Amino acid sequence: MQRPQHRNALPQGFEIEEYVIDSVIGHGGFGITYLAKDIHLDQWVAIKEYLPNELAVREGVSTVYAKSNTDEEAFEWGLQRFIMEARTLAQFQHPNIVQVMRFFEAHRTAYMVMAYQEGESLSAILKREHRLDEGALMDIILPIIDGLEAVHKAGFLHRDIKPGNIFIRKEDNTPVLLDFGAARYAIGQRSTSLTSIVTPGYAPFEQYDNKSTQGPWTDIYALGGVMYYSMTGNIPTEVVGRLKRDDMPRAVDSCAGEYKMEILRAVDWALALDEDARPQDLTQWREALVSLPLNIMPNAEKVAKTADKPSKISPWAWALVALLFLLPTGYWLYHGFYTNPEEVRQQQKQQIEGFVGNYFAATERADIEALLNAYAERVDYFHWGPTNRAAVRMDKTSYFDKWPEVRYALISDLELMDGLGKKEVVSVSFLMGFYTHNPNKYDEAFNTIEGKARHTWKLIKEDGQYKIISEKQQVIERKRYHKALNQTSS
């Protein structure tokens, strides 16, 4: 593949700190990204250089200067925000957020050193594939939401989410979010050239207006735009055009029958023009993507469905019915189910602990039939959408073919949430340590993986047995290495 060219780029072979520049792998209005070799560690890295086209020029081989005295203030402010971005990102160790290893200042500008991994951008994938099916799209979006949520909790926004800034690793097809836009936003507050700091179709109105408030809803709009493009094959209409006449087809109309209606509604919700009408945080939007429509319905709308319906029975009649029902049943309830609610809860907890233990014991034995028996007829994987037992069987079979040796260890208490002590669905969350090994993979870079994962399940009890109706897994720590050589691989 031909590397991008840039006249202002550092030349091949140029040494900066302990790095040797190899080539340009990307560039935009505010910087250049290089592939470079760390000569101390003998590994490839990506280095992003702060070099805003409209504000700065390079003189000689390496030194960067503001174009004029009037650009000096904006350039310096953007430089400090670039450094702040690097410092903030360096705090995160999340698999779906670009890993910043270090940053430094040199040649009157700054550089951000990031881990380099082979793969391709979502933009390149969509250019080739045009559209993504539901499973492939959710495999990308939900991990990105998890990573971005950690960034939002730290008080930081991305501000430039688009397909070109979502990278899919070649190694395991996992997504990573690149190129946070703090420097672009900072310069935009000082510069009149707003067109260079937004990406049409993915930037909401508040990014065009420096008097509007930006927040998590700003990134949510952009993610909604990414999903819209991935589903329809069309980039969303630029928001300025939508303000005058919003005739952009809705996702629920364009993709009906191809994706779950909950997902389509969530995309349209994210693309609302008014920031107050959008989801206000990623937790709220994630629930809309993976939950039933009723769960995201505003309270007033829920009430409207049942309010203002006059009762045909007088309040006194209802009171009499309630009294006649409660008197004979109250004694039974007191001495039955609610005699000792804590005892009931503990008994249920022990049953669920046994169920979890048996499930992972079956996993270690590669007992597919036992695993299938743990599921209901339809299982809702967060990264697949609705699936069936045949799909579960295929997934488990392929997993055990790849990793014939599997070990698990519960490393936290089971956190039992809604439904405990009742007959409805029970939610359980816990941490598992995992170890997978394939003794026949000695020709590959690694044959062993170990780490930690957060599991969140929803269970239902049928015929005295618990079944899984929803299973979510989020890897929070992972190490790959070759067991024979005992060498780690990032």
C-alpha positions in Angstrom: 0.0 0.0 0.0 1.4 3.4 -1.0 2.0 5.7 2.0 0.5 9.2 2.1 2.9 12.0 1.2 3.3 15.4 2.8 5.6 18.2 1.8 6.0 19.4 5.4 6.7 16.0 6.8 10.0 15.0 8.5 12.2 13.1 6.0 12.7 9.4 6.1 15.6 8.5 8.4 15.2 11.6 10.5 16.1 10.9 14.2 14.1 12.5 17.0 14.8 11.4 20.6 15.2 7.6 20.3 13.0 7.3 17.2 13.8 7.1 13.5 11.1 8.3 11.1 10.2 5.7 8.5 7.2 7.1 6.6 4.0 9.2 6.8 1.0 7.0 7.7 -1.6 9.8 8.0 -2.0 13.6 8.0 -4.8 16.2 8.4 -5.3 19.8 9.0 -3.7 19.8 12.4 -0.9 17.3 12.3 1.1 14.5 10.7 1.4 10.9 11.9 4.5 8.9 11.2 5.5 5.3 11.4 8.8 5.3 13.3 11.2 2.8 14.9 12.1 2.9 18.5 15.8 2.1 18.3 16.1 1.3 22.0 13.3 -1.2 22.2 13.5 -2.3 18.5 9.7 -1.9 17.9 7.5 0.2 15.7 5.5 3.1 17.0 3.2 5.8 15.6 4.3 9.4 16.3 1.8 12.3 15.9 3.4 15.7 15.3 1.5 18.9 16.1 1.6 20.9 12.9 -1.6 22.9 12.1 -1.6 23.8 8.4 -3.4 27.1 8.7 -1.3 28.4 11.6 2.2 27.0 11.2 5.0 26.3 8.7 8.2 24.2 8.9 11.5 26.0 8.3 14.5 23.9 7.4 14.3 20.2 8.0 12.5 20.1 11.4 11.7 23.4 13.2 8.0 24.6 13.3 7.0 28.2 13.6 3.7 30.1 13.6 3.0 31.6 10.2 2.7 35.2 11.6 2.5 37.2 14.8 -1.3 37.1 14.6 -1.2 33.3 14.5 1.2 32.9 17.4 -1.4 33.0 20.2 -3.7 30.4 18.5 -0.7 28.2 17.7 0.6 28.2 21.3 -2.8 27.6 22.7 -3.4 24.7 20.4 0.1 23.3 21.3 -0.7 23.3 25.0 -4.0 21.6 24.3 -2.2 19.0 22.2 0.1 18.3 25.2 -2.9 18.2 27.5 -4.5 15.7 25.2 -1.4 13.5 25.2 -1.1 13.7 29.0 -4.8 12.8 29.5 -4.7 9.9 27.0 -1.6 8.5 28.7 -3.7 7.9 31.8 -6.0 5.4 30.0 -5.1 1.7 29.6 -8.2 0.7 27.7 -8.1 -1.8 24.8 -10.4 0.4 22.7 -8.7 3.8 23.2 -5.4 4.6 21.5 -2.5 3.9 23.9 -0.2 6.9 24.3 3.1 5.8 25.6 4.8 9.2 26.0 4.9 12.7 24.7 7.7 15.3 24.4 8.4 18.8 23.0 11.1 19.4 20.3 11.7 21.7 17.3 9.2 24.3 18.8 6.3 21.8 18.6 5.2 18.6 20.3 5.0 14.9 19.6 2.8 12.1 20.9 4.1 8.5 20.8 1.5 5.8 20.4 1.5 2.0 20.1 1.5 0.9 16.5 -0.7 -1.9 15.3 -1.5 -3.1 11.8 -5.1 -2.9 10.5 -7.4 -0.6 8.6 -9.8 2.2 9.4 -13.5 1.8 9.4 -13.5 4.3 6.6 -11.5 1.9 4.4 -13.7 -1.0 5.3 -16.9 0.9 4.4 -15.3 2.1 1.2 -14.9 -1.6 0.3 -17.9 -3.2 1.9 -20.3 -0.1 1.6 -22.4 -1.3 4.6 -22.1 -3.5 7.7 -24.5 -6.0 9.0 -25.8 -5.7 12.6 -23.4 -8.1 14.2 -20.3 -6.5 12.6 -21.5 -3.0 13.4 -22.2 -3.7 17.1 -18.9 -5.5 17.4 -17.3 -2.1 16.6 -19.6 0.4 18.3 -20.2 -1.2 21.7 -16.4 -1.5 22.5 -15.9 2.0 21.3 -18.7 3.2 23.6 -17.0 1.4 26.5 -13.7 3.1 25.9 -15.2 6.5 25.2 -17.2 6.3 28.4 -14.0 6.0 30.4 -12.7 9.2 28.7 -15.9 11.0 29.3 -15.8 10.2 33.0 -12.4 11.8 33.1 -14.0 15.0 31.8 -12.5 14.7 28.3 -14.3 14.6 24.9 -13.1 13.3 21.5 -14.8 15.9 19.2 -13.8 14.3 15.9 -15.3 10.8 15.8 -15.7 9.5 12.3 -15.0 6.3 10.4 -11.5 7.4 9.6 -10.7 7.7 13.3 -12.0 4.2 14.2 -9.2 1.6 13.5 -9.8 -2.1 13.3 -6.8 -4.2 14.5 -5.7 -6.9 12.1 -4.7 -9.1 14.9 -8.1 -9.7 16.5 -10.5 -7.4 14.6 -11.1 -5.3 17.8 -11.7 -1.5 17.3 -9.7 1.3 18.7 -10.6 5.0 18.7 -7.8 7.3 17.4 -7.0 11.0 17.0 -8.7 12.9 19.9 -9.5 16.4 18.9 -8.6 18.7 21.9 -6.2 20.7 19.9 -8.6 21.2 17.0 -11.3 22.4 19.4 -8.9 24.8 21.2 -7.8 26.4 18.0 -11.4 26.6 16.8 -12.2 28.9 19.8 -9.5 31.3 18.5 -9.8 30.9 14.8 -12.5 31.9 12.3 -11.7 29.0 10.1 -14.4 26.7 11.5 -14.6 24.5 8.5 -11.3 22.9 9.2 -12.2 21.8 12.8 -15.4 19.9 12.0 -16.1 16.9 9.9 -19.3 17.4 7.9 -22.0 14.8 8.6 -20.5 13.8 12.0 -20.2 17.2 13.8 -23.4 18.5 15.6 -24.4 22.1 15.5 -22.7 23.0 18.8 -19.3 22.4 17.1 -20.1 25.1 14.6 -21.1 27.6 17.3 -18.5 28.4 20.0 -21.3 29.8 22.2 -23.0 26.4 22.5 -22.2 23.8 25.2 -20.4 20.6 24.2 -20.6 17.4 26.2 -21.0 13.7 25.9 -24.0 14.4 23.6 -21.5 15.9 21.1 -19.6 12.6 20.7 -22.9 10.7 20.8 -24.1 12.6 17.7 -20.9 11.7 15.9 -21.2 8.0 16.8 -24.8 8.1 15.6 -23.4 9.4 12.3 -20.9 6.6 12.1 -23.7 4.0 12.6 -26.0 5.8 10.1 -23.3 5.7 7.4 -22.4 2.0 8.3 -26.1 1.0 8.0 -27.3 3.1 5.0 -24.1 3.6 3.0 -24.8 7.3 3.1 -22.9 10.0 5.1 -25.4 11.9 7.3 -26.5 15.3 5.9 -24.3 18.1 7.2 -26.0 19.6 10.2 -26.1 23.2 8.8 -28.2 21.9 5.9 -30.5 20.0 8.3 -31.2 23.2 10.3 -32.8 24.8 7.2 -34.6 21.7 6.0 -34.2 18.4 7.8 -35.2 15.9 5.0 -32.5 13.4 5.9 -34.1 9.9 5.8 -34.4 8.4 9.3 -32.7 5.1 10.1 -36.0 3.6 11.2 -37.3 4.2 7.7 -34.2 3.4 5.7 -33.1 0.2 7.4 -36.4 -1.3 8.7 -36.1 -5.0 8.9 -32.3 -5.1 8.5 -31.5 -4.1 12.1 -33.3 -4.4 15.4 -35.7 -1.5 15.8 -34.1 -0.6 19.1 -30.9 0.1 17.3 -32.5 2.2 14.6 -34.4 4.3 17.1 -31.2 4.8 19.1 -29.4 6.0 16.0 -32.1 8.5 15.2 -32.1 9.6 18.8 -28.4 10.3 18.7 -28.8 12.4 15.5 -31.3 14.8 17.0 -30.4 18.4 16.0 -31.1 19.8 19.5 -28.4 18.6 22.0 -31.0 18.5 24.8 -33.1 16.0 22.7 -30.2 13.6 22.4 -29.0 11.0 25.0 -27.0 13.0 27.6 -24.5 10.3 28.4 -23.2 7.0 26.9 -24.8 4.8 29.6 -28.2 6.1 28.6 -27.5 5.6 24.9 -26.0 2.1 25.4 -29.2 1.0 27.2 -31.2 2.3 24.2 -29.1 0.3 21.8 -29.3 -3.0 23.6 -32.6 -2.7 25.6 -36.3 -2.9 24.8 -37.9 0.3 23.5 -39.9 0.7 26.7 -36.7 1.2 28.6 -35.8 4.4 26.8 -39.3 5.8 26.6 -39.6 9.1 28.5 -41.6 8.9 31.8 -44.1 11.3 30.6 -44.7 9.2 27.5 -45.1 6.1 29.6 -47.6 7.8 31.8 -49.6 9.1 28.8 -50.3 5.6 27.8 -52.1 4.8 31.0 -53.3 8.2 32.3 -56.7 9.7 32.0 -58.4 6.3 31.8 -61.4 6.5 34.3 -62.0 3.4 36.4 -65.3 1.7 36.0 -65.2 0.5 39.6 -65.5 3.0 42.5 -62.6 3.4 44.9 -64.7 1.9 47.7 -65.3 -1.2 45.6 -61.6 -1.5 45.0 -60.8 -1.2 48.7 -63.3 -4.0 49.5 -61.7 -6.3 46.9 -58.3 -5.6 48.2 -59.4 -6.3 51.8 -61.0 -9.6 50.8 -57.9 -10.6 49.0 -55.3 -9.5 51.6 -57.0 -11.0 54.7 -56.8 -14.7 53.6 -53.5 -14.4 51.8 -51.6 -12.2 54.3 -51.0 -14.9 56.8 -49.8 -17.3 54.1 -47.5 -14.7 52.6 -46.0 -13.9 56.0 -45.3 -17.5 56.9 -44.4 -18.4 53.3 -42.2 -16.5 50.9 -41.6 -13.5 53.1 -41.1 -15.4 56.4 -37.4 -14.6 56.1 -36.6 -12.6 53.0 -32.8 -12.6 53.7 -32.9 -16.4 53.9 -34.6 -16.5 50.5 -32.0 -14.1 49.1 -29.1 -16.2 50.4 -30.7 -19.4 49.0 -31.1 -17.8 45.6 -27.5 -16.5 45.7 -26.2 -20.0 46.4 -28.2 -21.4 43.5 -26.8 -18.8 41.1 -23.3 -19.3 42.4 -23.7 -23.0 41.7 -25.1 -22.2 38.2 -22.1 -20.0 37.4 -19.7 -22.6 38.7 -21.2 -25.3 36.7 -21.2 -23.2 33.6 -17.5 -22.5 33.7 -16.8 -26.1 34.7 -18.6 -27.1 31.5 -16.5 -24.5 29.6 -13.3 -26.0 30.8 -14.5 -29.5 29.7 -15.6 -28.1 26.3 -19.0 -29.6 27.1 -21.1 -27.8 24.4 -24.3 -29.6 25.4 -24.0 -28.5 29.0 -23.3 -24.9 27.8 -26.4 -25.0 25.5 -28.5 -26.2 28.4 -27.5 -23.0 30.3 -29.1 -20.8 27.6 -32.7 -20.1 26.9 -34.0 -20.8 23.4 -32.9 -17.3 22.3 -29.8 -15.7 23.7 -29.1 -12.0 23.3 -25.4 -11.5 23.0 -24.6 -7.8 23.1 -22.3 -8.1 20.1 -24.5 -10.2 18.0 -28.1 -9.2 18.7 -30.7 -11.9 18.8 -29.4 -15.3 18.0 -30.3 -19.0 18.5 -28.9 -22.2 19.9 -27.4 -23.2 16.5 -25.4 -20.0 16.5 -24.3 -20.5 20.1 -23.2 -24.1 19.2 -21.2 -22.8 16.2 -19.5 -20.1 18.3 -18.6 -22.5 21.2 -17.3 -25.1 18.8 -15.1 -22.7 16.9 -13.8 -21.3 20.2 -12.8 -24.7 21.6 -11.2 -25.7 18.3 -9.0 -22.6 18.6 -8.4 -22.9 22.4 -8.6 -26.5 23.5 -7.2 -25.8 27.0 -9.3 -23.3 29.0 -9.2 -22.4 32.7 -11.4 -19.9 34.6 -11.3 -18.6 38.2 -13.8 -16.4 39.9 -11.9 -13.4 41.3 -14.8 -11.4 42.8 -18.0 -11.9 44.7 -21.1 -12.3 42.6 -23.0 -9.0 42.6 -26.7 -9.8 42.3 -28.8 -6.9 41.2 -32.4 -6.5 40.1 -34.8 -9.4 40.6 -33.1 -10.9 43.6 -35.6 -12.6 45.8 -38.3 -12.4 43.1 -39.4 -14.6 40.2 -38.5 -12.2 37.4 -35.2 -11.8 35.6 -32.1 -11.7 37.8 -29.0 -9.7 36.9 -25.6 -10.9 38.1 -22.1 -9.3 37.6 -18.7 -10.7 38.5 -15.0 -10.8 37.5 -13.4 -13.9 36.0 -9.8 -14.6 35.5 -9.2 -16.6 32.3 -6.4 -18.7 30.8 -6.5 -20.2 27.3 -3.7 -22.2 25.7 -3.2 -24.1 22.4 -0.2 -26.4 22.5 -0.3 -26.8 18.7 0.2 -23.1 17.8 4.0 -22.9 18.1 4.3 -21.3 14.7 2.4 -18.2 15.8 3.5 -15.2 17.7 1.6 -16.3 20.8 -0.3 -19.4 21.8 -1.5 -18.4 25.3 -3.8 -15.7 26.5 -4.7 -14.8 30.1 -6.4 -11.9 31.8 -9.6 -10.7 33.4 -13.1 -10.1 32.1 -16.2 -8.5 33.6 -19.3 -10.7 33.0 -22.8 -9.3 33.3 -25.6 -11.9 32.8 -29.3 -11.8 33.0 -30.8 -15.1 34.2 -34.3 -16.5 34.3 -35.5 -19.5 36.2 -37.6 -22.0 34.3 -38.7 -25.4 35.6 -36.4 -24.9 38.7 -33.3 -24.3 36.5 -31.6 -21.0 35.7 -31.0 -20.1 32.1 -29.0 -17.3 30.5 -31.0 -14.9 28.4 -28.4 -12.1 28.0 -24.6 -12.4 28.3 -22.1 -9.5 28.1 -18.4 -9.8 28.4 -15.8 -7.0 28.6 -12.1 -7.9 28.7 -10.4 -5.4 31.1 -7.0 -7.0 31.1 -5.3 -9.3 28.6 -1.8 -10.6 28.1 -0.7 -12.7 25.2 2.5 -14.7 25.2 4.2 -17.8 23.8 4.2 -20.4 26.6 7.3 -22.2 25.3 9.3 -19.0 25.1 7.6 -17.2 27.9 7.7 -14.0 26.0 4.9 -11.4 26.3 3.3 -9.7 23.4 1.2 -6.6 23.6 
